[in-house]
Amino acid sequence: MVRKRDGGMTKTGTIACAALVLALTLLLCGCVQKQATTEIFAMDTVMQLTAYGSGAERALGVAEGELARLDAELSAQRTSSEIAKLNAGGACENEEVLRVLARALEIAERTDGAYDPTVYPLMQLWGFGTESAHVPQQTEISDALGAVGYEKLSAVTSPYALPSGMAVDLGGIGKGFAAETLRTCLQEQGIRSAVLSLGGNVTLVGSKIDGSDWTVGLQNPEGDGCFGYVSGKDVSVVTSGGYQRYFEEKGRRYWHILDAKTGWPVETGLSSVTIVSADNTLADGLSTALFVMGLDKAIEFWRASDDFEAVFLLDSGEIYVTQGLQGSFRSERSFEVIAR
């Protein structure tokens, strides 16, 4: 069941928004509390961390160190990382890395492979994020699929090794796990109010200084500005979409979100999926998984769950919002509320 809602914002009330990272706007003008912001490049994306309160600058320094450590452990592209060593045939005994891998397999199983950390051989074949990105031959894709499939992996125990020829990329949940780690790090430093923008992953720590909710803008994939806004506190707002990383060949666009069963970029009629959840890592994984599922299966999956809400933007421009966000999502455009 869906209920249609008219947009609740006028042009004069619209928050300026050019892109998701900028769209946060932080909405804290006039705040007298101390504020510190740092911008760094990690996990293949630009990240912005902002904390409020006494000790904010010092706390961000500690958080930066944690982020660098996680990047060095989890990046499949770093030849010295624990994941790269695992992919090269080594055995992993790092408890933190194994914990992330176990979580990845848990989410893969829950989504029946819509999220699958073993697609790394396919990502390498397509060359996403490199100057050699291209459309592979179907025979190459078929060969690579032989080394793909989360169900081929054993339960995660230490020391852990992958089956011969297989490789994993934890990028699909890595930023979510990093946000979870940074949230805990900042809270241990006494920070109760912060915004962590890790690429398309935005984690809201606590509320604004005045106790009100933060507002996060959701990027319009086809142009400047935002198509909607989500308000909340102590949640992660994570968006996945084909517009975020892609290449074009012979006039056709190919994006980086692959179907682990076919080896091709998914085409489900969705332009973007945004997940809102208190579970940072889950939000990261589900944003990809529900994009792969498509609207109908994603709605069915949501109705069987109780730990996240979602915003779906279709290629047609239609917007669907799950019932739990009815009071916290707004848009200038009409949208439909999905009921349980």
C-alpha positions as CSV (number, residue, x, y, z in Angstrom):
1,M,0.0,0.0,0.0
2,V,1.3,3.5,-0.9
3,R,-0.1,6.8,0.1
4,K,0.5,9.9,-2.1
5,R,1.9,13.0,-0.4
6,D,2.3,16.5,-1.9
7,G,5.7,18.2,-1.4
8,G,5.7,20.2,1.7
9,M,8.4,22.8,0.8
10,T,8.2,26.1,-1.0
11,K,11.0,27.7,-2.9
12,T,11.6,30.2,-0.2
13,G,11.9,27.4,2.4
14,T,14.3,25.3,0.3
15,I,17.7,24.6,1.8
16,A,20.5,25.4,-0.7
17,C,22.0,22.1,-1.9
18,A,24.5,21.4,-4.6
19,A,25.7,17.9,-3.6
20,L,25.2,15.5,-0.8
21,V,28.4,16.4,1.0
22,L,27.6,20.1,0.7
23,A,23.9,19.6,1.2
24,L,24.4,18.8,4.9
25,T,24.8,22.6,5.4
26,L,25.1,21.5,9.1
27,L,22.4,24.1,9.9
28,L,24.3,25.3,12.9
29,C,24.7,29.0,12.1
30,G,24.7,31.1,15.3
31,C,26.0,28.2,17.4
32,V,28.3,29.5,20.2
33,Q,29.8,26.1,20.9
34,K,33.3,25.3,19.7
35,Q,33.4,23.7,16.3
36,A,36.1,21.9,14.4
37,T,36.1,20.5,10.9
38,T,38.6,18.4,9.0
39,E,38.6,17.3,5.4
40,I,40.6,14.3,4.3
41,F,40.8,11.8,1.4
42,A,40.4,8.2,2.5
43,M,38.7,5.0,1.2
44,D,38.8,6.5,-2.3
45,T,36.6,9.5,-1.4
46,V,36.7,12.9,0.2
47,M,35.5,12.9,3.8
48,Q,34.5,15.7,6.0
49,L,34.3,15.4,9.8
50,T,32.8,18.1,11.9
51,A,32.5,18.0,15.7
52,Y,31.1,20.4,18.3
53,G,31.9,21.1,21.9
54,S,35.0,21.6,23.9
55,G,37.9,19.4,22.8
56,A,36.4,19.1,19.3
57,E,39.7,19.7,17.5
58,R,41.6,17.2,19.6
59,A,38.9,14.6,19.2
60,L,39.0,15.0,15.4
61,G,42.7,14.5,15.4
62,V,42.2,11.1,17.1
63,A,39.4,10.3,14.7
64,E,41.6,11.0,11.7
65,G,44.2,8.5,13.0
66,E,41.5,5.9,13.4
67,L,40.3,6.5,9.8
68,A,43.8,6.2,8.4
69,R,44.3,3.0,10.3
70,L,41.0,1.5,8.9
71,D,41.9,2.7,5.4
72,A,45.2,0.9,5.6
73,E,43.5,-2.3,6.8
74,L,40.4,-2.5,4.7
75,S,41.4,-1.1,1.3
76,A,41.6,-3.8,-1.4
77,Q,43.6,-1.4,-3.6
78,R,46.4,-1.0,-1.0
79,T,48.9,-3.8,-1.6
80,S,49.9,-3.7,2.0
81,S,46.4,-3.9,3.5
82,E,45.1,-6.9,5.3
83,I,42.4,-7.4,2.7
84,A,45.0,-7.2,-0.2
85,K,47.1,-9.9,1.6
86,L,44.0,-12.0,2.0
87,N,43.1,-11.6,-1.7
88,A,46.7,-12.6,-2.6
89,G,46.2,-16.0,-0.9
90,G,47.4,-15.1,2.6
91,A,45.6,-15.9,5.9
92,C,44.1,-13.1,8.0
93,E,44.2,-13.1,11.8
94,N,43.3,-9.5,12.3
95,E,40.3,-9.6,14.6
96,E,38.9,-6.2,13.4
97,V,39.2,-7.1,9.7
98,L,37.6,-10.5,10.3
99,R,34.7,-8.8,12.2
100,V,34.0,-6.6,9.2
101,L,34.2,-9.6,6.8
102,A,31.8,-11.6,9.0
103,R,29.4,-8.7,8.9
104,A,29.7,-8.5,5.1
105,L,28.8,-12.2,4.8
106,E,25.9,-11.7,7.2
107,I,24.4,-8.9,5.1
108,A,25.1,-10.8,1.9
109,E,23.2,-13.8,3.3
110,R,20.3,-11.6,4.5
111,T,20.0,-10.0,1.1
112,D,20.4,-13.2,-0.9
113,G,23.6,-11.8,-2.5
114,A,22.1,-8.5,-3.6
115,Y,25.1,-7.2,-1.6
116,D,28.0,-9.5,-2.2
117,P,31.6,-8.6,-1.1
118,T,33.1,-11.2,-3.6
119,V,32.4,-9.1,-6.7
120,Y,35.9,-7.7,-6.6
121,P,37.1,-9.8,-9.6
122,L,34.3,-8.3,-11.6
123,M,35.1,-4.8,-10.5
124,Q,38.7,-5.3,-11.6
125,L,37.5,-6.7,-14.9
126,W,35.3,-3.7,-15.6
127,G,38.0,-1.3,-14.4
128,F,35.7,1.0,-12.5
129,G,37.6,4.0,-11.0
130,T,40.6,3.5,-13.4
131,E,41.6,5.0,-16.7
132,S,41.1,1.5,-18.3
133,A,37.4,1.2,-17.5
134,H,35.7,-0.7,-20.4
135,V,33.0,-3.2,-21.2
136,P,34.4,-6.7,-21.0
137,Q,33.6,-9.5,-23.3
138,Q,30.9,-11.8,-22.1
139,T,33.3,-14.7,-22.0
140,E,35.5,-12.7,-19.7
141,I,32.5,-11.9,-17.4
142,S,31.5,-15.6,-17.4
143,D,35.0,-16.6,-16.4
144,A,35.1,-14.0,-13.6
145,L,31.8,-15.2,-12.3
146,G,33.4,-18.5,-11.4
147,A,35.2,-16.7,-8.6
148,V,32.2,-14.8,-7.4
149,G,29.5,-15.8,-4.8
150,Y,29.4,-15.2,-1.1
151,E,28.0,-18.6,-0.5
152,K,31.3,-20.1,-1.6
153,L,33.0,-18.7,1.5
154,S,33.3,-20.5,4.8
155,A,32.3,-19.2,8.1
156,V,34.8,-16.5,9.3
157,T,37.2,-17.9,11.9
158,S,40.9,-17.0,12.6
159,P,43.1,-17.6,10.7
160,Y,40.9,-17.1,7.7
161,A,41.8,-17.8,4.0
162,L,39.7,-17.4,0.8
163,P,39.1,-20.2,-1.7
164,S,41.7,-20.2,-4.5
165,G,41.0,-17.5,-7.1
166,M,38.5,-15.6,-5.0
167,A,38.9,-12.0,-3.7
168,V,36.8,-9.7,-1.6
169,D,36.2,-5.9,-1.5
170,L,34.8,-4.6,1.7
171,G,34.2,-1.1,0.2
172,G,30.5,-1.8,0.2
173,I,30.3,-1.6,4.0
174,G,33.8,-0.2,4.8
175,K,32.6,3.4,5.1
176,G,29.7,2.3,7.3
177,F,32.0,0.4,9.6
178,A,34.4,3.4,9.6
179,A,31.5,5.7,10.6
180,E,30.6,3.3,13.4
181,T,34.2,3.3,14.6
182,L,34.5,7.1,14.4
183,R,31.2,7.6,16.2
184,T,32.5,5.5,19.1
185,C,35.9,7.3,19.0
186,L,34.4,10.7,19.2
187,Q,32.0,9.8,22.0
188,E,34.9,8.4,24.0
189,Q,36.6,11.8,23.5
190,G,33.5,13.4,25.0
191,I,31.9,14.6,21.8
192,R,28.1,14.4,21.8
193,S,27.4,16.3,18.6
194,A,29.0,15.7,15.2
195,V,28.4,15.1,11.5
196,L,30.6,12.5,9.7
197,S,30.3,12.8,5.9
198,L,32.2,9.9,4.3
199,G,31.4,10.2,0.7
200,G,27.8,9.2,0.2
201,N,27.6,8.1,3.8
202,V,26.5,10.7,6.4
203,T,26.4,9.8,10.1
204,L,24.7,12.1,12.5
205,V,26.2,11.8,16.0
206,G,23.6,12.9,18.6
207,S,21.6,16.0,17.7
208,K,22.5,19.6,17.0
209,I,23.8,21.6,20.0
210,D,20.3,23.0,20.6
211,G,18.8,19.5,20.7
212,S,17.0,19.7,17.3
213,D,17.5,17.3,14.5
214,W,20.1,17.5,11.7
215,T,18.9,17.8,8.1
216,V,20.6,15.9,5.3
217,G,20.0,16.7,1.6
218,L,19.7,13.9,-0.9
219,Q,21.4,14.7,-4.2
220,N,19.5,15.0,-7.4
221,P,21.4,12.6,-9.7
222,E,20.4,14.5,-12.8
223,G,21.5,18.0,-11.8
224,D,22.3,20.5,-9.1
225,G,20.4,20.6,-5.9
226,C,18.6,18.0,-3.9
227,F,15.3,16.2,-4.5
228,G,14.6,15.8,-0.8
229,Y,15.7,16.1,2.8
230,V,15.8,13.8,5.7
231,S,15.9,15.0,9.3
232,G,17.1,12.9,12.2
233,K,19.6,12.3,15.0
234,D,21.9,9.4,15.9
235,V,21.4,7.7,12.5
236,S,23.3,7.1,9.3
237,V,21.9,8.4,6.0
238,V,23.6,6.4,3.2
239,T,22.9,6.8,-0.5
240,S,23.9,4.6,-3.4
241,G,23.2,5.4,-7.1
242,G,24.6,4.7,-10.5
243,Y,25.4,8.4,-10.9
244,Q,28.2,8.2,-8.3
245,R,30.7,6.3,-10.3
246,Y,30.4,5.3,-14.0
247,F,32.0,5.4,-17.4
248,E,30.5,5.8,-20.9
249,E,31.3,3.7,-23.9
250,K,29.7,4.1,-27.4
251,G,27.1,6.5,-26.0
252,R,26.0,4.2,-23.1
253,R,26.6,4.7,-19.4
254,Y,27.8,1.8,-17.3
255,W,27.8,2.3,-13.5
256,H,29.8,0.5,-10.8
257,I,26.9,-1.3,-9.0
258,L,27.1,-4.8,-10.3
259,D,24.8,-7.8,-10.1
260,A,26.9,-10.6,-8.7
261,K,24.7,-13.1,-10.5
262,T,25.1,-11.7,-14.0
263,G,28.3,-9.7,-13.7
264,W,26.7,-6.7,-15.4
265,P,25.7,-3.3,-14.0
266,V,22.2,-3.5,-12.6
267,E,19.3,-1.9,-14.4
268,T,16.2,-1.9,-12.1
269,G,14.7,1.5,-12.8
270,L,16.1,3.0,-9.7
271,S,18.2,6.2,-9.8
272,S,19.2,6.1,-6.1
273,V,18.4,4.4,-2.8
274,T,18.9,6.1,0.5
275,I,18.9,4.0,3.7
276,V,18.3,5.6,7.2
277,S,19.4,3.4,10.1
278,A,21.0,3.6,13.5
279,D,23.2,0.7,12.3
280,N,26.0,2.4,10.3
281,T,27.4,-0.7,8.6
282,L,23.9,-2.1,7.8
283,A,22.9,1.1,6.2
284,D,26.0,1.1,3.9
285,G,25.4,-2.5,2.8
286,L,21.6,-2.2,2.3
287,S,21.9,1.0,0.2
288,T,23.7,-1.2,-2.4
289,A,21.6,-4.3,-1.9
290,L,18.2,-2.5,-2.3
291,F,19.5,-0.7,-5.4
292,V,20.3,-4.1,-6.9
293,M,16.9,-5.6,-5.9
294,G,14.8,-3.0,-7.6
295,L,11.7,-1.2,-6.1
296,D,9.3,-4.1,-5.7
297,K,11.7,-6.5,-4.1
298,A,13.2,-3.8,-2.0
299,I,9.8,-2.9,-0.6
300,E,9.1,-6.5,0.2
301,F,12.5,-6.7,2.0
302,W,11.7,-3.6,4.0
303,R,8.4,-4.9,5.1
304,A,10.1,-8.0,6.5
305,S,12.6,-5.8,8.4
306,D,12.5,-3.5,11.4
307,D,15.9,-1.9,11.5
308,F,15.9,0.7,8.6
309,E,13.9,3.1,6.5
310,A,14.4,4.0,2.9
311,V,13.9,6.6,0.2
312,F,13.7,5.4,-3.4
313,L,14.2,7.7,-6.4
314,L,13.2,6.2,-9.7
315,D,14.7,6.9,-13.1
316,S,11.2,8.4,-13.9
317,G,11.7,10.9,-11.1
318,E,9.1,9.3,-8.8
319,I,9.9,9.3,-5.1
320,Y,8.9,6.5,-2.7
321,V,9.4,6.9,1.1
322,T,8.9,4.2,3.7
323,Q,6.4,4.8,6.4
324,G,8.9,5.4,9.2
325,L,10.2,8.5,7.5
326,Q,6.8,10.1,6.9
327,G,7.4,12.8,9.5
328,S,11.1,13.4,8.7
329,F,11.3,13.4,4.9
330,R,10.3,16.5,2.9
331,S,10.6,17.5,-0.7
332,E,9.3,20.2,-3.1
333,R,8.1,17.3,-5.3
334,S,5.2,15.0,-4.6
335,F,6.2,11.6,-3.1
336,E,4.4,8.4,-2.1
337,V,4.6,6.8,1.3
338,I,5.0,3.1,1.4
339,A,2.9,1.5,4.3
340,R,3.6,-1.7,6.0
